[in-house]
Amino acid sequence: MYAETVPIIDPERIETILGNAGEPAPARVREILAKAGEMRGISCEDAAVLSAVRDPELSSELFETARRVKEKIYGKRLVIFAPLYISNLCGNECLYCAFRASNPEVVRRALTQEEIARETEILVDQGHKRILLVAGESYPREGFDYVLKSIATVYGVKSGRGNVRRVNVNIAPLTSEEFSRLKKAGIGTYQLFQETYHPETYRRMHVGGKKRDYGWRITAVDRAMEAGIDDVGIGVLFGLNSWRWEVQALLQHIRHLEERYGVGPHTISVPRLEPATGSDIASHPPYPVDDDDFRRIVAILRLTVPYTGIIMSTRETPKMRRETFALGVSQISAGSRTDPGGYAETGEREEVAQFSLGDHRPLDEVIRDVAGMGYVPSFCTGCYRLGRTGKDFMDLARPGDIRMHCDPNAASTFLEYLEDYAGPETRKVGLECMKGFLGGMSPAARERTEAMLRKVEAGERDVYC
């Protein structure tokens, strides 16, 4: 339906915009950066100009502007989550993915509900509160019900003082009726990547299975939003096609959602191709993205859609993750495994995993590192449960009012972690970080936060506003 009636991506316009960007004059770049600093976003044309910047001085100014915008909007919060892979069964033939149906090097596995409960318990005992449930694009005999049962299983696990408070999902595109059922299951964000928006590249990379249908995939987010799932996440797998082209297409997709539904995606993910068992393309990307351009991607997205979350996964090294926190990243996974059963069965198992990781550190080490940099790790799920999602969230975010909720909630969930799960050194570093965080708040916000922290110190859990 939508593929026929809604031109979500216009390849010709992308080529025109990129061609017109040329070699940008310094005055033009600085004009765009001044506009971006006002935190109202910039146009696709402006983003194309910034993507063409190669002058070291102008690049530094780009990164500095992104830092200021990130700091102003998000402060020192950094949301933490973990992926939970429940299955690597797949009916697709994506040439870059270890899970593709014909790959003989991958051992297939779909976790039982008992195994899912055990994986969840391990994550809860580490301190996690937000889970991204991930499955290959095929399910065991029970079909889509397997996903719904798995969500219920995750929510049903209680261990000590902890539990998973919000399940987000990254699964295959669904029908409208299935999206309605997913909404009723109580998920937070529905996440789906187009991988590449370039039609010809998409055709070459997807040679079998339902994922070959470009239109069915790109319109999935429309179906999700029409079913009432107003927090959606989109993304590109950088390395399959020119990153400058893909960023333009990503922005066109965002504008389509804004025009049709009044709000764009809640999050954008920016994974780069990483080696995957049985995939030569994953090990040798057709369009490799170097570290400097990767930082540029994050900075440009932060300036173009300043109030949209940017997710950085453990595909990237600790060094790269640290560098991109300041440039725009607002959410990270930590202590991740990309293989079904990977939390219970320690050690990265390439014969089961989707791709190689760049950051193998356990959650506590990541938390200590993040807090040592002055960032407050947030496990908050308050907005999901109070209905501050979709357009309602953005209506609070744009004028800056959301920080009156996000900062106190980040602090309370971080203190929960420090009291219930942190090692001695992490607790020491975390409490010092919290002092700095509280010191940077307005008097009203600090008073509200300290009242919540006193409840946590008294033994109350799940304190949010």
N, C-alpha and C positions, 0 to 999 in steps of 0.2 A: 504493500500500500504506500508507505512513506517513500520508499526508494523511487517510486514512479511519480509522486506528486510533490516531493520536497527536495530541491537540489541542495542537500546538506553541504556537500563539498563541490567547489567549482575549480577544477584544475587549471583552466585557462586563466582565471583571475589570479590564482596563485603565481603562475608564471609571469603574468604582467606585473604584479606587485613586486616580485623579486627582481625582475628586470629593471624596473623603475628605481629601485633602491640604489643600484650602481655602487660607486665608491663614494660613500657619504662625506660631505664636507663637515669639518669640525663644528662650524656654527649650527648646522642642521642637527647634528647629534646632540649638542648641548641644549638646543631648544627642546628637543624631545625629552631629554633627561630632566629638564626643569619642569616640564609638564607632568612627567611620571612622578616626580617628587611630591606633587599635589595629591597623590593617592586616589585618583579618580580613574585610573587605567589609561591606556593608550590604544591607538588604532592598529589594525593589522599592518597598515602601511608604515607606521612608526616602528612597529616591532621588526619589520623587514629591514629597515635602515639600521637598527641596533644590531641585528644579526650579521650585518655586513661589516661592522667595525672590526678593524684589525690593528689599528694604531695603539701601541701600549698605553699611552697616556689617556686616550679616550676609553680604552677598555677598563682602566683603573677607575675612571669616573663612572662608568656603567656599573661596576661592581659596588662602588661606594654608594651610589644612589639606591641600589637594591638593598644594601645593608640598612640604610636609613629607613626605607619603607618597611622592611621586615621588622625592624626593631620597634617602629612606631605602632604597627598594627598588632603584632604578636608578642611584643616584649620578649621576655626570657622563657616563655613556655615552649616545651617540645613534647608533643604527644607520643606516647609509646604504645606499641601493639606487637602481637606475634601472629604469624600465619599458622594455621592448622590444616595441613594437607590430609584429607580423608581418603583420597583415591587417586591413583595415577592411570585409571582406565580411560581410554580415549578412542573416539572413532574418527578423528581427523588426521590429516597428513600435512602437518606444518613442518617445513623442512628445517626450521631452526630449533625445534623443541624435542627434548628427549622423550616426551610422552606420546609422540606420534604413533599411530596405530601399528605401522609396519616395522617399528624399530625393534630388532631382535635382542638388543643389548639391555633392554629394560625389563626387570622382573615386575610383573603386574600385581597390584595389590589394592583391594578396597577394604578399609578397616571395618570391623564389626562395631556395633554400638558399644559393646564392652570395651573395645580397644580405643574408641573415640573418647569414652569417659575417662580412661586411664591417661590418654594424652592430655586431656583437659585438666585433670587433677595435677599432673606434673607442671603444667603452665601456671595454674593457680598457685601451687606451692612455691613457684619462683616469684610470684607477685603480680602476674599479669591480670588485667581486668578487661582488656579489649582484645578480641580475637577476630582475625580475618579467616573465615572458613574457605578453603580452596579445594576444588575437585577437578580432575581431568574431565573433558567434555564427553563423558559417557558414564553411565551408572550401572550398578549391579541390577539384578533381575527386577527389583521393585521400582526401578526408574526414578523419576523425580521425587517420589516419596522418600527415597533414601536420604536426600538432602534435607527434607523437612524433619525427618526423624533425627538426623544428626544434629540439627540446630537445637531441637528439644533436648537431646542428650547433653549437649554442651551447657545449656542453661540449667539443667538439672543437677549439675555437679556442685557440691559444696565440700570444701576441704579446709579445716581449721576455721580461720576467720574470713576466708576468701571465697570468691566465686567470680565467674565471668558475668559482667554486667551488660555487655553489648556484643552481639555477634554481627559482624559485617561479612559479606559474602562476595566471592569472585568465582562465578560459575558460568556455564554456557548460556547464551541468549535463550529466553523463555517466551512462551506464548503469553498473551495478555492475561488469560485465566491463571496460568502458573505464576505470573508475577503477583497477582492478587493473593494467591495462597502464600507466596513468599512474604508479602507484606504482613499477613495475618500471623505469620510465625514469629514476628517481633524483631526482624532484623533492623540494623541501623542503616548502613550504606550498601547499595548494590554497586559493585565495581566490575567494569568490563573494559578491556583495552581493544582498540581496533588493530593494534600491532603496527600496521602501516595504512595510512589513508590513501596512498598512491595506488590507483586502480590496477595498473599493469604490474607493479611490484606485488601487490596483494595476490593477483592471479598466479604469479610465478611461485610464490612462497606457500600457497595453500592449494595442494594438488589433489586432495581427496577429503571426503567427509562433508558434513553440513557447513563447516566453517568456510568452505569455498564460496558461499553465498555472501558477497560483500554487503548487499543491501539488507539482508536479514540481520547481519551483525551490527551495522551502523545504526539501524533503527531500533535496536534492543533497548537503548536508554529511553527512547520515546515511549515504548510500551511500558517500561518500568515506571516512568513518571506518571503516565496516564492511569496506572494501577494504584497510584498513591504513594509510591516510593520516591519521595522528593529529595532525598540525599543520594546522589549518584557519583561514582568516580570513573573517570576516563583516563586514557593514557596512550602513549606511543612506545613501541619497542625500538629505541634508537639504534641505528646500525644497519637497518634493512634498506633505507633510502636516505636521501639527503636530509640532514636534520633541519636545515632552513625551510625546506618544503614542508616537512612534517609539522613543524611548529605553526606555519601558516594554516595548514589544514586543521590542526587541533583548535586553533583560534576560531576558524569558521564553524567548527562543530559547537564550540562554546556559544558563539553568537546565535546559532540556530536554536539552541536550548533556551537562551535568554529571551529571544523574540517569541518563541512558541509558548514557553511555560513561565516566563517572568523571572527565571533564575537559572544560572548555569550550574556546572558540576560543583559538588561540595569539595572534591579533591581531584588533583591531577597527579598521575604517577609518571616518573621519568626513568624507567629502567633502560640500561644499555645491554646489548647482547653480551652474554657470557657463555663460556664453553658449556656444552651439554652433551651427554653421552650419546654417541651415534650420529652427531650432527656436525658436518664439516663447516656449514654456513655459520653456526654459532661460534665456532673457533676462529673463523676467518670472515668477519662481517663485510658485506659488500660495500658499506659506507661507514667505516670505523669513525667513531667520535672520540677525539682526543680529550684529555682532561680539561684543557683550557676552554674548548668549545662546550664541554659538558657544564662547566661552571657558567658559561654564557647562557646556555639554555635555561638554567634555573633562574638566573638573574632577570632575563627577559620575561619569563613567565610571571615572576613576582611583580614586575612593573606593569605588565599588561593586564593581569587579573589579580589585583593586589589582595583581595579578600578571599581568594580560593586557596585551600590547603594544598601544599605540595609534599608528596610522599617520596622518601628515599629508602630503598630496601637494603637488605644486607648483601645484595649483589656487589655493592661498592665497598671499597676498603675503608677501614676506620679513618684514614687520613682524608679521603675524599668526602666522607660523610661529615667530618668536622668542618671542612672548608665550606660546605654548602649550607650548613645551619644558618650562618650569617647572611648568605645570599638569598635565602628564600624558603628553604625547607622547613616545614612546620610539623611533620610527622615522620617517625622512623619505626621500622621494625627492629626487634632486638632479640638476640638469642635464638635466631630462626633456624628451622629445618624445612627443607623443601621436599622431603620424602615422607610418604605415609608411614606413621609409626616411628618417626625419627626422634621424637622426644624420649620415648621409652627405650628405644634401641640406640644408644649413644654412638656417636661417630658418623661422619658424613658417608653415606652409601651411594656411590655414583650410579650403581645399577638400579636404583629406585628413585633417585632425585631428579627434579626437573631441570636444574642448572647448577653450576658451581657458585659457591658463596665467596664473597670477598671479605666478609667480616664474620669470623667464627667465635667471637667473644660471648661468654654467657651474659645473661641480663644484668647481673649485679656489677660486672665489670663495665658494661656500657653505661649503666646509671652513674657509677662513680666517675667515669670519664666526662659524661655530659654535665654533671653537677660541678665538677672541677673547672669546667669552662664557664660556669655561671648560669647555665640553663637549668630550669626547673622541670624535671621529667613529670609529665602529666598523664595520669591514667583515667582522666575524667570521662564520664559518659552521661553527665547531667543533662546536656542539651537534648540528647535523644529521648530521654525519659520524661522531659518536661515539654516536649513538643517544639523545641526551638530548632527546627530543621527547615531545609529548603529556603523558601523566600523569607520566612519568619526569622531564620538565622541571619540571612544577609541584611535584612532590615535593621537588625541590631548591630551587625558587624560594621557596616559602612560608616555610621556616625561614631563608632568606637565604643558604643554602649556594651558590647558583648564582653569586654574586658572586666566589667563589674561582676560577671559570672565566671568567666574563664580563669582569671587569676586566683580567686579564692578556691575554686574547685581544683585547680592544679596543685595549689599548696596543700589542701587537705588530703588529696590522694597521694601526694608525694610523702607526706608525713606518715600516712598509713603504711606505705612501702618501707620507710625507714624504721618504723617501730616493729613491723611484723616479719620482714623478710631480709633486710639489708645486713651485710656483713659489717663487722666493727669499723673498718676503715671507710666503707661506703657511708655508713651512718654519720661518722664524723664529718666527712666531706659534705654530705647532704645537708646536715644541720647548719653548717657554715654558709652554704649556698642559700638556704632558706632565710638566713638573717639579711643577706644582701637583697633578696627578692622582696622581703617585707619592707626594707628600708627605702625601696624605690617606689612604693605605692603611695597614693594619695591618702590623707588621713582617714577618709570615709572607707576606702577600700581596705586599708590596713585594719581598721576596727572590725569590719565585717569578717575579714580573713582570720584574725586572731580569735574571734569568737568561735569560728568553726574549728580552728586548731585545738582550742581548749576541749572541745567535745571529743576530738580524736584522741587527745592525750588522756581523757577520762575513760577511754575504752569504747566509745561509740564508733561505728564504722559506716561507710557509705554516706558521708556527710556532704551534701552538695546544695547549691542554690541555683 
